Amino acid sequence: MAETYSGEFYCVKCKAKREATGEVQVNDKGTRMAKAKCPVCGTNLNRILGKA
């Protein structure tokens, strides 16, 4: 089961903070990142959560 993150993301296209729920992934450097879609415009949202 994949870990999820529910909270605030910053949408670069809307230039506003949005509440969304996204899936947590670990990149090559070991940093945890949450990825979601903006509920208003549909742009991909990323939030860096820190080291795993």
PDB file of N, H, CA, C and O in Angstrom:
ATOM      1  N   MET A   1       0.848  -1.191   0.000  1.00  0.00           N
ATOM      2  CA  MET A   1       0.000   0.000   0.000  1.00  0.00           C
ATOM      3  C   MET A   1       0.883   1.239   0.000  1.00  0.00           C
ATOM      4  O   MET A   1       1.804   1.351   0.809  1.00  0.00           O
ATOM      5  N   ALA A   2       0.605   2.158  -0.896  1.00  0.00           N
ATOM      6  H   ALA A   2      -0.143   2.067  -1.553  1.00  0.00           H
ATOM      7  CA  ALA A   2       1.401   3.375  -1.027  1.00  0.00           C
ATOM      8  C   ALA A   2       1.036   4.379   0.066  1.00  0.00           C
ATOM      9  O   ALA A   2      -0.120   4.489   0.475  1.00  0.00           O
ATOM     10  N   GLU A   3       2.034   5.092   0.515  1.00  0.00           N
ATOM     11  H   GLU A   3       2.973   5.003   0.183  1.00  0.00           H
ATOM     12  CA  GLU A   3       1.829   6.134   1.522  1.00  0.00           C
ATOM     13  C   GLU A   3       1.217   7.352   0.834  1.00  0.00           C
ATOM     14  O   GLU A   3       1.574   7.673  -0.300  1.00  0.00           O
ATOM     15  N   THR A   4       0.291   8.032   1.524  1.00  0.00           N
ATOM     16  H   THR A   4       0.002   7.771   2.445  1.00  0.00           H
ATOM     17  CA  THR A   4      -0.325   9.236   0.965  1.00  0.00           C
ATOM     18  C   THR A   4      -0.052  10.425   1.868  1.00  0.00           C
ATOM     19  O   THR A   4       0.201  10.275   3.063  1.00  0.00           O
ATOM     20  N   TYR A   5      -0.107  11.611   1.273  1.00  0.00           N
ATOM     21  H   TYR A   5      -0.313  11.733   0.302  1.00  0.00           H
ATOM     22  CA  TYR A   5       0.065  12.861   2.008  1.00  0.00           C
ATOM     23  C   TYR A   5      -1.138  13.740   1.708  1.00  0.00           C
ATOM     24  O   TYR A   5      -1.480  13.951   0.544  1.00  0.00           O
ATOM     25  N   SER A   6      -1.765  14.242   2.726  1.00  0.00           N
ATOM     26  H   SER A   6      -1.487  14.070   3.671  1.00  0.00           H
ATOM     27  CA  SER A   6      -2.900  15.133   2.571  1.00  0.00           C
ATOM     28  C   SER A   6      -2.557  16.452   3.241  1.00  0.00           C
ATOM     29  O   SER A   6      -2.326  16.502   4.450  1.00  0.00           O
ATOM     30  N   GLY A   7      -2.526  17.514   2.459  1.00  0.00           N
ATOM     31  H   GLY A   7      -2.714  17.473   1.478  1.00  0.00           H
ATOM     32  CA  GLY A   7      -2.184  18.808   3.033  1.00  0.00           C
ATOM     33  C   GLY A   7      -2.084  19.881   1.973  1.00  0.00           C
ATOM     34  O   GLY A   7      -2.708  19.791   0.916  1.00  0.00           O
ATOM     35  N   GLU A   8      -1.286  20.907   2.268  1.00  0.00           N
ATOM     36  H   GLU A   8      -0.779  20.980   3.127  1.00  0.00           H
ATOM     37  CA  GLU A   8      -1.169  22.067   1.417  1.00  0.00           C
ATOM     38  C   GLU A   8      -0.049  21.922   0.403  1.00  0.00           C
ATOM     39  O   GLU A   8       1.075  21.564   0.754  1.00  0.00           O
ATOM     40  N   PHE A   9      -0.359  22.200  -0.850  1.00  0.00           N
ATOM     41  H   PHE A   9      -1.272  22.491  -1.135  1.00  0.00           H
ATOM     42  CA  PHE A   9       0.600  22.241  -1.942  1.00  0.00           C
ATOM     43  C   PHE A   9       0.561  23.654  -2.519  1.00  0.00           C
ATOM     44  O   PHE A   9      -0.447  24.347  -2.378  1.00  0.00           O
ATOM     45  N   TYR A  10       1.641  24.092  -3.164  1.00  0.00           N
ATOM     46  H   TYR A  10       2.460  23.529  -3.278  1.00  0.00           H
ATOM     47  CA  TYR A  10       1.648  25.385  -3.840  1.00  0.00           C
ATOM     48  C   TYR A  10       1.521  25.147  -5.332  1.00  0.00           C
ATOM     49  O   TYR A  10       2.340  24.439  -5.918  1.00  0.00           O
ATOM     50  N   CYS A  11       0.504  25.731  -5.955  1.00  0.00           N
ATOM     51  H   CYS A  11      -0.161  26.306  -5.479  1.00  0.00           H
ATOM     52  CA  CYS A  11       0.303  25.610  -7.398  1.00  0.00           C
ATOM     53  C   CYS A  11       1.005  26.773  -8.083  1.00  0.00           C
ATOM     54  O   CYS A  11       0.679  27.935  -7.839  1.00  0.00           O
ATOM     55  N   VAL A  12       1.968  26.455  -8.940  1.00  0.00           N
ATOM     56  H   VAL A  12       2.233  25.511  -9.138  1.00  0.00           H
ATOM     57  CA  VAL A  12       2.745  27.488  -9.632  1.00  0.00           C
ATOM     58  C   VAL A  12       1.888  28.197 -10.673  1.00  0.00           C
ATOM     59  O   VAL A  12       2.056  29.395 -10.902  1.00  0.00           O
ATOM     60  N   LYS A  13       0.976  27.471 -11.301  1.00  0.00           N
ATOM     61  H   LYS A  13       0.840  26.497 -11.115  1.00  0.00           H
ATOM     62  CA  LYS A  13       0.130  28.060 -12.339  1.00  0.00           C
ATOM     63  C   LYS A  13      -0.918  29.015 -11.741  1.00  0.00           C
ATOM     64  O   LYS A  13      -1.120  30.116 -12.254  1.00  0.00           O
ATOM     65  N   CYS A  14      -1.575  28.593 -10.667  1.00  0.00           N
ATOM     66  H   CYS A  14      -1.411  27.699 -10.251  1.00  0.00           H
ATOM     67  CA  CYS A  14      -2.587  29.429  -9.991  1.00  0.00           C
ATOM     68  C   CYS A  14      -1.941  30.476  -9.081  1.00  0.00           C
ATOM     69  O   CYS A  14      -2.561  31.487  -8.753  1.00  0.00           O
ATOM     70  N   LYS A  15      -0.682  30.225  -8.673  1.00  0.00           N
ATOM     71  H   LYS A  15      -0.178  29.403  -8.939  1.00  0.00           H
ATOM     72  CA  LYS A  15       0.037  31.075  -7.714  1.00  0.00           C
ATOM     73  C   LYS A  15      -0.722  31.168  -6.387  1.00  0.00           C
ATOM     74  O   LYS A  15      -0.878  32.242  -5.807  1.00  0.00           O
ATOM     75  N   ALA A  16      -1.190  29.995  -5.929  1.00  0.00           N
ATOM     76  H   ALA A  16      -1.064  29.122  -6.401  1.00  0.00           H
ATOM     77  CA  ALA A  16      -1.939  29.931  -4.679  1.00  0.00           C
ATOM     78  C   ALA A  16      -1.700  28.584  -4.012  1.00  0.00           C
ATOM     79  O   ALA A  16      -1.319  27.611  -4.663  1.00  0.00           O
ATOM     80  N   LYS A  17      -1.931  28.543  -2.695  1.00  0.00           N
ATOM     81  H   LYS A  17      -2.241  29.333  -2.166  1.00  0.00           H
ATOM     82  CA  LYS A  17      -1.826  27.292  -1.959  1.00  0.00           C
ATOM     83  C   LYS A  17      -3.150  26.561  -2.067  1.00  0.00           C
ATOM     84  O   LYS A  17      -4.217  27.155  -1.911  1.00  0.00           O
ATOM     85  N   ARG A  18      -3.071  25.258  -2.337  1.00  0.00           N
ATOM     86  H   ARG A  18      -2.205  24.775  -2.464  1.00  0.00           H
ATOM     87  CA  ARG A  18      -4.265  24.430  -2.507  1.00  0.00           C
ATOM     88  C   ARG A  18      -4.193  23.211  -1.603  1.00  0.00           C
ATOM     89  O   ARG A  18      -3.114  22.667  -1.369  1.00  0.00           O
ATOM     90  N   GLU A  19      -5.336  22.785  -1.099  1.00  0.00           N
ATOM     91  H   GLU A  19      -6.213  23.227  -1.289  1.00  0.00           H
ATOM     92  CA  GLU A  19      -5.443  21.547  -0.327  1.00  0.00           C
ATOM     93  C   GLU A  19      -5.624  20.399  -1.309  1.00  0.00           C
ATOM     94  O   GLU A  19      -6.499  20.445  -2.173  1.00  0.00           O
ATOM     95  N   ALA A  20      -4.793  19.367  -1.172  1.00  0.00           N
ATOM     96  H   ALA A  20      -4.082  19.330  -0.469  1.00  0.00           H
ATOM     97  CA  ALA A  20      -4.892  18.211  -2.057  1.00  0.00           C
ATOM     98  C   ALA A  20      -4.354  16.981  -1.340  1.00  0.00           C
ATOM     99  O   ALA A  20      -3.691  17.087  -0.308  1.00  0.00           O
ATOM    100  N   THR A  21      -4.648  15.816  -1.901  1.00  0.00           N
ATOM    101  H   THR A  21      -5.187  15.730  -2.739  1.00  0.00           H
ATOM    102  CA  THR A  21      -4.131  14.554  -1.395  1.00  0.00           C
ATOM    103  C   THR A  21      -3.310  13.915  -2.498  1.00  0.00           C
ATOM    104  O   THR A  21      -3.767  13.770  -3.631  1.00  0.00           O
ATOM    105  N   GLY A  22      -2.072  13.532  -2.139  1.00  0.00           N
ATOM    106  H   GLY A  22      -1.702  13.650  -1.218  1.00  0.00           H
ATOM    107  CA  GLY A  22      -1.185  12.967  -3.143  1.00  0.00           C
ATOM    108  C   GLY A  22      -0.429  11.761  -2.644  1.00  0.00           C
ATOM    109  O   GLY A  22      -0.420  11.460  -1.451  1.00  0.00           O
ATOM    110  N   GLU A  23       0.206  11.074  -3.575  1.00  0.00           N
ATOM    111  H   GLU A  23       0.199  11.319  -4.545  1.00  0.00           H
ATOM    112  CA  GLU A  23       0.973   9.877  -3.287  1.00  0.00           C
ATOM    113  C   GLU A  23       2.421  10.256  -2.979  1.00  0.00           C
ATOM    114  O   GLU A  23       3.002  11.100  -3.661  1.00  0.00           O
ATOM    115  N   VAL A  24       3.002   9.634  -1.952  1.00  0.00           N
ATOM    116  H   VAL A  24       2.530   8.949  -1.398  1.00  0.00           H
ATOM    117  CA  VAL A  24       4.384   9.914  -1.554  1.00  0.00           C
ATOM    118  C   VAL A  24       5.314   8.982  -2.320  1.00  0.00           C
ATOM    119  O   VAL A  24       5.103   7.770  -2.363  1.00  0.00           O
ATOM    120  N   GLN A  25       6.356   9.572  -2.929  1.00  0.00           N
ATOM    121  H   GLN A  25       6.527  10.556  -2.895  1.00  0.00           H
ATOM    122  CA  GLN A  25       7.363   8.808  -3.661  1.00  0.00           C
ATOM    123  C   GLN A  25       8.736   9.207  -3.145  1.00  0.00           C
ATOM    124  O   GLN A  25       8.909  10.304  -2.614  1.00  0.00           O
ATOM    125  N   VAL A  26       9.717   8.316  -3.301  1.00  0.00           N
ATOM    126  H   VAL A  26       9.577   7.425  -3.732  1.00  0.00           H
ATOM    127  CA  VAL A  26      11.091   8.595  -2.889  1.00  0.00           C
ATOM    128  C   VAL A  26      11.925   8.708  -4.154  1.00  0.00           C
ATOM    129  O   VAL A  26      11.914   7.800  -4.985  1.00  0.00           O
ATOM    130  N   ASN A  27      12.663   9.836  -4.316  1.00  0.00           N
ATOM    131  H   ASN A  27      12.671  10.574  -3.641  1.00  0.00           H
ATOM    132  CA  ASN A  27      13.482  10.007  -5.506  1.00  0.00           C
ATOM    133  C   ASN A  27      14.850   9.344  -5.336  1.00  0.00           C
ATOM    134  O   ASN A  27      15.098   8.693  -4.321  1.00  0.00           O
ATOM    135  N   ASP A  28      15.728   9.501  -6.308  1.00  0.00           N
ATOM    136  H   ASP A  28      15.527  10.029  -7.132  1.00  0.00           H
ATOM    137  CA  ASP A  28      17.040   8.844  -6.311  1.00  0.00           C
ATOM    138  C   ASP A  28      17.928   9.270  -5.147  1.00  0.00           C
ATOM    139  O   ASP A  28      18.739   8.476  -4.670  1.00  0.00           O
ATOM    140  N   LYS A  29      17.789  10.495  -4.691  1.00  0.00           N
ATOM    141  H   LYS A  29      17.131  11.140  -5.079  1.00  0.00           H
ATOM    142  CA  LYS A  29      18.624  11.001  -3.586  1.00  0.00           C
ATOM    143  C   LYS A  29      18.075  10.620  -2.220  1.00  0.00           C
ATOM    144  O   LYS A  29      18.710  10.910  -1.206  1.00  0.00           O
ATOM    145  N   GLY A  30      16.918   9.980  -2.167  1.00  0.00           N
ATOM    146  H   GLY A  30      16.403   9.745  -2.991  1.00  0.00           H
ATOM    147  CA  GLY A  30      16.328   9.554  -0.900  1.00  0.00           C
ATOM    148  C   GLY A  30      15.369  10.562  -0.306  1.00  0.00           C
ATOM    149  O   GLY A  30      14.956  10.409   0.844  1.00  0.00           O
ATOM    150  N   THR A  31      15.002  11.587  -1.057  1.00  0.00           N
ATOM    151  H   THR A  31      15.337  11.711  -1.991  1.00  0.00           H
ATOM    152  CA  THR A  31      14.075  12.601  -0.573  1.00  0.00           C
ATOM    153  C   THR A  31      12.637  12.160  -0.843  1.00  0.00           C
ATOM    154  O   THR A  31      12.314  11.707  -1.942  1.00  0.00           O
ATOM    155  N   ARG A  32      11.789  12.294   0.158  1.00  0.00           N
ATOM    156  H   ARG A  32      12.052  12.662   1.050  1.00  0.00           H
ATOM    157  CA  ARG A  32      10.369  11.968   0.004  1.00  0.00           C
ATOM    158  C   ARG A  32       9.650  13.152  -0.623  1.00  0.00           C
ATOM    159  O   ARG A  32       9.828  14.292  -0.192  1.00  0.00           O
ATOM    160  N   MET A  33       8.834  12.882  -1.646  1.00  0.00           N
ATOM    161  H   MET A  33       8.690  11.957  -1.996  1.00  0.00           H
ATOM    162  CA  MET A  33       8.073  13.926  -2.322  1.00  0.00           C
ATOM    163  C   MET A  33       6.629  13.475  -2.485  1.00  0.00           C
ATOM    164  O   MET A  33       6.365  12.323  -2.830  1.00  0.00           O
ATOM    165  N   ALA A  34       5.700  14.385  -2.237  1.00  0.00           N
ATOM    166  H   ALA A  34       5.914  15.320  -1.957  1.00  0.00           H
ATOM    167  CA  ALA A  34       4.289  14.103  -2.466  1.00  0.00           C
ATOM    168  C   ALA A  34       3.906  14.702  -3.812  1.00  0.00           C
ATOM    169  O   ALA A  34       4.257  15.841  -4.119  1.00  0.00           O
ATOM    170  N   LYS A  35       3.182  13.922  -4.610  1.00  0.00           N
ATOM    171  H   LYS A  35       2.897  12.997  -4.360  1.00  0.00           H
ATOM    172  CA  LYS A  35       2.762  14.377  -5.931  1.00  0.00           C
ATOM    173  C   LYS A  35       1.249  14.290  -6.012  1.00  0.00           C
ATOM    174  O   LYS A  35       0.650  13.280  -5.643  1.00  0.00           O
ATOM    175  N   ALA A  36       0.631  15.377  -6.508  1.00  0.00           N
ATOM    176  H   ALA A  36       1.118  16.198  -6.808  1.00  0.00           H
ATOM    177  CA  ALA A  36      -0.831  15.434  -6.623  1.00  0.00           C
ATOM    178  C   ALA A  36      -1.204  16.283  -7.829  1.00  0.00           C
ATOM    179  O   ALA A  36      -0.333  16.778  -8.545  1.00  0.00           O
ATOM    180  N   LYS A  37      -2.499  16.449  -8.049  1.00  0.00           N
ATOM    181  H   LYS A  37      -3.207  16.047  -7.467  1.00  0.00           H
ATOM    182  CA  LYS A  37      -3.021  17.304  -9.114  1.00  0.00           C
ATOM    183  C   LYS A  37      -3.787  18.460  -8.475  1.00  0.00           C
ATOM    184  O   LYS A  37      -4.486  18.280  -7.478  1.00  0.00           O
ATOM    185  N   CYS A  38      -3.644  19.656  -9.067  1.00  0.00           N
ATOM    186  H   CYS A  38      -3.076  19.802  -9.877  1.00  0.00           H
ATOM    187  CA  CYS A  38      -4.369  20.833  -8.582  1.00  0.00           C
ATOM    188  C   CYS A  38      -5.860  20.629  -8.840  1.00  0.00           C
ATOM    189  O   CYS A  38      -6.250  20.313  -9.964  1.00  0.00           O
ATOM    190  N   PRO A  39      -6.706  20.805  -7.808  1.00  0.00           N
ATOM    191  CA  PRO A  39      -8.146  20.614  -7.999  1.00  0.00           C
ATOM    192  C   PRO A  39      -8.789  21.690  -8.874  1.00  0.00           C
ATOM    193  O   PRO A  39      -9.900  21.494  -9.366  1.00  0.00           O
ATOM    194  N   VAL A  40      -8.108  22.832  -9.079  1.00  0.00           N
ATOM    195  H   VAL A  40      -7.205  22.992  -8.679  1.00  0.00           H
ATOM    196  CA  VAL A  40      -8.680  23.933  -9.858  1.00  0.00           C
ATOM    197  C   VAL A  40      -8.264  23.860 -11.327  1.00  0.00           C
ATOM    198  O   VAL A  40      -9.119  23.882 -12.213  1.00  0.00           O
ATOM    199  N   CYS A  41      -6.942  23.772 -11.593  1.00  0.00           N
ATOM    200  H   CYS A  41      -6.248  23.754 -10.873  1.00  0.00           H
ATOM    201  CA  CYS A  41      -6.462  23.848 -12.976  1.00  0.00           C
ATOM    202  C   CYS A  41      -5.918  22.532 -13.519  1.00  0.00           C
ATOM    203  O   CYS A  41      -5.707  22.418 -14.727  1.00  0.00           O
ATOM    204  N   GLY A  42      -5.683  21.524 -12.660  1.00  0.00           N
ATOM    205  H   GLY A  42      -5.855  21.616 -11.680  1.00  0.00           H
ATOM    206  CA  GLY A  42      -5.218  20.226 -13.125  1.00  0.00           C
ATOM    207  C   GLY A  42      -3.716  20.095 -13.284  1.00  0.00           C
ATOM    208  O   GLY A  42      -3.243  19.070 -13.776  1.00  0.00           O
ATOM    209  N   THR A  43      -2.948  21.104 -12.883  1.00  0.00           N
ATOM    210  H   THR A  43      -3.332  21.936 -12.484  1.00  0.00           H
ATOM    211  CA  THR A  43      -1.500  21.069 -12.975  1.00  0.00           C
ATOM    212  C   THR A  43      -0.933  20.099 -11.942  1.00  0.00           C
ATOM    213  O   THR A  43      -1.509  19.926 -10.868  1.00  0.00           O
ATOM    214  N   ASN A  44       0.200  19.464 -12.268  1.00  0.00           N
ATOM    215  H   ASN A  44       0.668  19.605 -13.140  1.00  0.00           H
ATOM    216  CA  ASN A  44       0.872  18.590 -11.312  1.00  0.00           C
ATOM    217  C   ASN A  44       1.434  19.413 -10.166  1.00  0.00           C
ATOM    218  O   ASN A  44       2.028  20.467 -10.390  1.00  0.00           O
ATOM    219  N   LEU A  45       1.249  18.935  -8.930  1.00  0.00           N
ATOM    220  H   LEU A  45       0.766  18.079  -8.748  1.00  0.00           H
ATOM    221  CA  LEU A  45       1.752  19.600  -7.742  1.00  0.00           C
ATOM    222  C   LEU A  45       2.794  18.718  -7.090  1.00  0.00           C
ATOM    223  O   LEU A  45       2.634  17.498  -7.055  1.00  0.00           O
ATOM    224  N   ASN A  46       3.859  19.310  -6.572  1.00  0.00           N
ATOM    225  H   ASN A  46       3.989  20.301  -6.600  1.00  0.00           H
ATOM    226  CA  ASN A  46       4.907  18.589  -5.860  1.00  0.00           C
ATOM    227  C   ASN A  46       5.156  19.273  -4.524  1.00  0.00           C
ATOM    228  O   ASN A  46       5.115  20.498  -4.417  1.00  0.00           O
ATOM    229  N   ARG A  47       5.414  18.457  -3.513  1.00  0.00           N
ATOM    230  H   ARG A  47       5.447  17.462  -3.601  1.00  0.00           H
ATOM    231  CA  ARG A  47       5.790  18.991  -2.208  1.00  0.00           C
ATOM    232  C   ARG A  47       6.900  18.131  -1.653  1.00  0.00           C
ATOM    233  O   ARG A  47       6.754  16.913  -1.551  1.00  0.00           O
ATOM    234  N   ILE A  48       8.026  18.762  -1.288  1.00  0.00           N
ATOM    235  H   ILE A  48       8.144  19.752  -1.371  1.00  0.00           H
ATOM    236  CA  ILE A  48       9.169  18.048  -0.733  1.00  0.00           C
ATOM    237  C   ILE A  48       8.924  17.844   0.755  1.00  0.00           C
ATOM    238  O   ILE A  48       8.667  18.802   1.484  1.00  0.00           O
ATOM    239  N   LEU A  49       9.006  16.589   1.209  1.00  0.00           N
ATOM    240  H   LEU A  49       9.215  15.811   0.617  1.00  0.00           H
ATOM    241  CA  LEU A  49       8.712  16.249   2.604  1.00  0.00           C
ATOM    242  C   LEU A  49       9.966  16.004   3.432  1.00  0.00           C
ATOM    243  O   LEU A  49       9.885  16.002   4.660  1.00  0.00           O
ATOM    244  N   GLY A  50      11.111  15.801   2.812  1.00  0.00           N
ATOM    245  H   GLY A  50      11.177  15.803   1.815  1.00  0.00           H
ATOM    246  CA  GLY A  50      12.343  15.560   3.557  1.00  0.00           C
ATOM    247  C   GLY A  50      12.906  14.175   3.307  1.00  0.00           C
ATOM    248  O   GLY A  50      12.381  13.419   2.489  1.00  0.00           O
ATOM    249  N   LYS A  51      13.965  13.850   4.006  1.00  0.00           N
ATOM    250  H   LYS A  51      14.392  14.464   4.670  1.00  0.00           H
ATOM    251  CA  LYS A  51      14.641  12.566   3.807  1.00  0.00           C
ATOM    252  C   LYS A  51      13.786  11.410   4.309  1.00  0.00           C
ATOM    253  O   LYS A  51      13.003  11.563   5.247  1.00  0.00           O
ATOM    254  N   ALA A  52      13.943  10.277   3.687  1.00  0.00           N
ATOM    255  H   ALA A  52      14.579  10.152   2.925  1.00  0.00           H
ATOM    256  CA  ALA A  52      13.190   9.068   4.054  1.00  0.00           C
ATOM    257  C   ALA A  52      13.770   8.427   5.290  1.00  0.00           C
ATOM    258  O   ALA A  52      13.267   7.400   5.747  1.00  0.00           O
TER     259      ALA A  52
END
